[in-house]
Amino acid sequence: MEDIRLDIKDMDEKHDEFIALLRKIQTAPKEEFLLLFKQMIAHTKEHFAFEEALMRKKSYYGMQEHLNEHEILLDEMEYFFTKSQRMLPFGYSYINDYAYDKFRRHIINIDSQFAMFLKEH
């Protein structure tokens, strides 16, 4: 996993926390997997709420697109969590094959625009 920095302290900290949690899930024993996956969803909700409050406070012009992306990512994460409660391989597939790529693309394509806006304002 590469280090993706936006040079916005609070956003970088949230992203670091997500990566640490993702790494922990990837190496967790089977009996801890669902609990950690659920914690990752809770962390993501808090992370997105933080960003969304900052967008509102700063009157960010790209807010709606960003909110839509948050909703899609969270819905997908919750979908795989629900599926993995019945069939654990669904969760492993999401965590090991997709979660990081989705996270990385979100930072590069969406969060980076917001970071540029914050640096300018």
C-alpha positions as CSV (number, residue, x, y, z in Angstrom):
1,M,0.0,0.0,0.0
2,E,1.4,3.3,-1.0
3,D,1.4,6.5,1.0
4,I,-1.1,8.9,-0.4
5,R,-0.8,12.3,1.1
6,L,-3.0,15.3,0.5
7,D,-1.0,17.6,2.9
8,I,-4.2,18.4,4.8
9,K,-3.4,17.2,8.3
10,D,-6.9,16.1,9.5
11,M,-7.7,14.3,6.2
12,D,-4.3,12.5,6.1
13,E,-4.8,11.4,9.7
14,K,-8.3,9.9,8.8
15,H,-6.8,8.2,5.8
16,D,-3.9,6.8,7.9
17,E,-6.4,5.4,10.4
18,F,-8.3,3.7,7.6
19,I,-5.2,2.1,6.2
20,A,-4.2,0.8,9.7
21,L,-7.6,-0.7,10.2
22,L,-7.6,-2.3,6.7
23,R,-4.2,-3.8,7.4
24,K,-5.4,-5.1,10.7
25,I,-8.5,-6.7,9.1
26,Q,-6.3,-8.3,6.4
27,T,-4.2,-10.1,8.9
28,A,-6.9,-10.8,11.5
29,P,-7.9,-14.3,12.6
30,K,-11.2,-15.5,11.1
31,E,-13.1,-15.0,14.4
32,E,-12.2,-11.2,14.5
33,F,-12.8,-10.5,10.8
34,L,-16.5,-9.4,11.0
35,L,-16.0,-7.3,14.1
36,L,-13.1,-5.4,12.5
37,F,-15.0,-5.1,9.2
38,K,-17.9,-3.5,11.2
39,Q,-15.4,-1.2,12.9
40,M,-14.1,-0.2,9.5
41,I,-17.6,0.8,8.4
42,A,-18.1,2.8,11.6
43,H,-14.7,4.5,11.0
44,T,-15.7,5.3,7.4
45,K,-19.0,6.8,8.5
46,E,-17.2,9.1,11.0
47,H,-14.5,9.9,8.4
48,F,-17.1,10.9,5.8
49,A,-19.1,12.9,8.3
50,F,-16.0,14.8,9.2
51,E,-15.2,15.6,5.6
52,E,-18.9,16.5,4.8
53,A,-19.0,18.9,7.8
54,L,-15.8,20.6,6.5
55,M,-17.2,20.8,3.0
56,R,-20.4,22.6,4.4
57,K,-18.3,24.9,6.6
58,K,-16.1,25.9,3.6
59,S,-19.0,26.0,1.1
60,Y,-17.2,23.6,-1.2
61,Y,-18.4,23.8,-4.8
62,G,-17.9,20.1,-5.5
63,M,-19.8,18.9,-2.4
64,Q,-22.6,17.1,-4.1
65,E,-20.3,14.9,-6.2
66,H,-18.2,14.2,-3.2
67,L,-21.3,13.3,-1.1
68,N,-22.6,11.0,-3.9
69,E,-19.2,9.2,-3.9
70,H,-19.3,8.8,-0.2
71,E,-22.8,7.2,-0.4
72,I,-21.7,4.8,-3.1
73,L,-18.6,3.7,-1.2
74,L,-20.4,3.2,2.1
75,D,-23.3,1.4,0.4
76,E,-20.8,-1.0,-1.2
77,M,-18.9,-1.6,2.0
78,E,-22.2,-2.3,3.9
79,Y,-23.3,-4.6,1.1
80,F,-20.2,-6.7,1.3
81,F,-20.3,-6.8,5.1
82,T,-23.9,-8.1,5.0
83,K,-23.0,-10.7,2.4
84,S,-19.9,-11.7,4.4
85,Q,-22.1,-12.4,7.5
86,R,-23.5,-15.3,5.5
87,M,-20.5,-16.2,3.3
88,L,-17.2,-15.0,4.8
89,P,-15.4,-15.2,1.4
90,F,-17.4,-12.2,0.1
91,G,-15.9,-10.1,2.9
92,Y,-12.4,-11.4,2.3
93,S,-12.7,-10.7,-1.4
94,Y,-13.8,-7.1,-0.7
95,I,-11.1,-6.5,1.9
96,N,-8.3,-8.1,0.1
97,D,-9.1,-7.3,-3.5
98,Y,-11.1,-4.1,-3.6
99,A,-11.1,-2.0,-0.5
100,Y,-7.7,-0.4,-0.9
101,D,-8.2,0.3,-4.6
102,K,-11.5,2.0,-3.9
103,F,-10.0,4.0,-1.1
104,R,-7.0,5.0,-3.3
105,R,-9.1,6.0,-6.2
106,H,-11.4,8.1,-3.9
107,I,-8.4,10.0,-2.6
108,I,-6.8,10.6,-6.0
109,N,-10.0,11.5,-7.9
110,I,-12.2,13.1,-5.3
111,D,-10.4,14.0,-2.1
112,S,-7.6,15.6,-4.0
113,Q,-10.0,18.1,-5.5
114,F,-11.3,19.0,-2.1
115,A,-7.7,19.3,-0.7
116,M,-6.8,21.7,-3.5
117,F,-9.9,23.8,-2.7
118,L,-8.9,23.9,1.0
119,K,-5.4,25.0,0.2
120,E,-6.8,27.8,-1.9
121,H,-9.3,29.0,0.7
